[in-house]
Amino acid sequence: MISVTEALKIAGRYHRSGDIQQAQTQYQGILRVEPGQAEALHGLGIIAFQLKKYDTAGNLIGKAIENKPNVPQFHYNLGLVFISLKRQLKIWICLFLLTRPRLISQGQWANWSGRSCHTPRTGAGY
């Protein structure tokens, strides 16, 4: 059995090569072993985004942020989802927080990004 780290590398290689189906299968396998694994959730969110399933993408990337709030790339990609969904206010809030994470504490960062950018538990933030 390979490690989660190695499985993420394999999924990333599939994803970068354009083999979305294999990447998706790898990310889902990771989540079966380690539910809530942020990078796998983010990867599935990016796949959903590429397939123009923006609500699904937002929910998955939002869950990744909930589990690992200090990854700027997650917030950036959530901002791209909001652009696609034409959620202007949320775009600005996400991008503002993305560019100014040191203005607020880590706890406040997680709290703000959760309330302002997404609500993954209900999906109502979109």
Summary of the structure (lengths in Angstrom):
residues: 126
radius of gyration: 14.3
end to end distance: 38.0
largest distance: 44.7
contacts: 399
relative contact order: 0.12
helix: 76%
strand: 0%
